[in-house]
Amino acid sequence: MHSILVATDSHSGLSQEEGKKLGVKVLPMPFYFGEECYYEEVSLTRQAFFERLNSGETVSTSQPSPEAVMEFWREGLKEYESILYIPMSSGLSGSCETAMALATDEEFLGRVYVVDNGRVSTPLVRSILDALEMVEEGFSAEQIREILEAEKEKMSIYIAVETLEFLKRGGRITAATAALGTMLNIKPILKLGVGVLETYKKSRGMKRAKKEMLEALKCDMETEFKEYYDRGEVYLLAATSADEETTREWVEEIKAYFPGMEVLAGNLSLGICCHTGEGGLGVGVSCRPKR
């Protein structure tokens, strides 16, 4: 039997295929168009999701049932001694707190360790990669959980939104603000901290928004994360809800702004896309957890 299974949910942006390549199990998260339930990248593709979202259909996110989570763990425990489960941040979804409560059940106690380190999308993928490294280094699941949670503040990501429509639908801005912002070509920049998605700044046009995100990230590296940056222990991240070509161009812009640094790029999860809509561009940084 293998030692530790690293597992996550689809709010990481990892597809089932990508999870298999990493040796990571991915729990599909449910969401609804009207009253019909779908599972991310299982019963509805990313393309179909955006087609329906852009057509004006009402979408809402949901938690998996407790039984679905427990069955997911049971399958993993058939092959592994323990599971390190890293779901979407508790600050953005109640599913993490539900998982933490389920992990106290006698069946899973001491075998399933739920990590709540405030991550979603590409920052969550970076945590998964950090966890896999620590498994290889010989750390226990409990030790890895403690390390990841102790370092949860060492991350930031900025997301520029192409359209205000979905912030309006979600009640984050008023219809009047959305109309005025659209007329003035305002592109809000959202900042994802530890489990909190909030407005950072408003820019005139996407070109300006991208420049301001890169400047903000550079400032973070040189101040808040300077200790890690000086040691070469910061990871550049990109997360988008844009098409492949726009995403490639954005990643190249990030690389040009930070010469010599690699960029871990991925999709914004559909749960986040419900709020950003299509065309969102994100850039961020995550620090290597201290052992």
Secondary structure by P-SEA (a helix, b strand, c coil): cccbbbbbcccccccaaaaaaacbbbbbbbbbcccccccccccccaaaaaaaaaaccbbbbbbccaaaaaaaaaaaaccccccccccccccccaaaaaaaaaaacccccccbbbbccccccaaaaaaaaaaaaaaaacccaaaaaaaaaaacccbbbbbbbccaaaaaaaccccaaaaaaaaaabbbbbbbbcccbbbbccccccaaaaaaaaaaaaaaaaaccaaaaaaaccbbbbbbbcccaaaaaaaaaaaaaaccccccccccccaaaaaccccbbbbbbccccccc
